[in-house]
């Protein structure tokens, strides 16, 4: 069943969500409205997706919606917008993607602790069908009201809100770590003498194939490494260099830094 959507903020993440939800028919162009302060942005979204747009808060469009997607930046006036939503007299479920802003902060700004709020950390792989969004609901929000919409742009993991910051730094920033590994691996192939095209194709095949092996075998990575690392062979020589490097610590430190920054954004908000 399609949902009517009122989105506040028309940035890249909101666009990605709308694009996927329209493609998967969780929403329709006729019942999707986006408000954004940028005239170029609202024009682009209207022309590209054939949805209605505006540059100012539209109470009637909000009243006509099933869901409100709050997609502004944490440094924007999310509190003032939330107050407007509360003042509208409507109790439509809010799905917030505002990084670092808690459900309690949102309900305080709305002025109603019983207002249904869903806090989501959306993945950035919306066009692929992969990636997992972390979702926390308050006591007034119902999973059945948002589940179909949320699953239209990826997989969903319903989690306690206390895990949101961890989820953001690890799961949502996850593609960053993969892109960096892919880049390092392809550069290594070029350094070793392959063309950039060859290195890119081989690295992508290995990434996809290794992930599939983990999925279909259910084996621990150490078990799969043992298959590749024969005694005195090429694989174990490469493994020795990785073990002696800061590779693992670098990835772990990056995740912890991302979690820390997420927490800081919440405090700044």
C-alpha positions, 0 to 999 in steps of 0.5 A: 500500500503506497504512503503519502509523504511530506518531506522537509529538506530536499538534500541528497539523502532525501532524494535517494529515499524518494527515488527508491520509494517511488521505484518500489511503489511505496510512494507515488509522485502524486502524493509526495511533497518536498519542501526545501529553501533552495529554488534550484533544488525544488525545481530539480526535484519536481522536474526529475520525479514529477512530485509537488514541491515548495519552498515554505512549510505547507500545512495542507500538504502535511495534513494530506500526508501519511508520513513526515520525513524530516531530512534537514541537516543537524545544524539547520533549524530542526527544532523550529521545524518540529515546533511547526509540525506540533503546532499544525495539530496533526499527529502524522508519524515523523521519520527523522534522519537528522543525525545526532538528534534524539527522539526525546529532543524531537518530541520536546521541540514538537511539544508532545512527548506522545507524538509518534517519532521514528528515528532512522539512520538511512544507508546510502546504498538505496539504489542497490537493494543492499545496506541496512538502515538502523531504526528506533521507534518511540512508544507512540510509533507503530512499526506497521505504519512505516515498515513497507516505506522503510524497506523500499530503500533497503533492509531495516534493523529495528534497534534500541535508540542507544545503538543509533550512534554506533550504527551510524559510525559502523553500518551507515559509514560502512561503504566509506571503508569499502570504497577506501579498501577498493581504492587501495587494492586497485592502486596496488594492482596498478603499482604491481603492473596491471592497467587501471581497468584490469585492477578495477575489474579484478578488485570488484570481482574479488570484493563481490566473490569474497562477500558471497563466499562469506554469505553462502559458506557461513564460514569464519573468515579465518577458515576461508583465509586458511584455504587461500594461505597454503604453507610457504605460499603467496597468500600467507606472504601477503597475510604476513604483511597485513598482520604487520601493518596498521590495516586492522587498527586503521579500520577500527580507529576510523569506525570509532572516530565516526561513532565519536563524531556522531555523538558530538553532532548530537551534542552540538544540536 
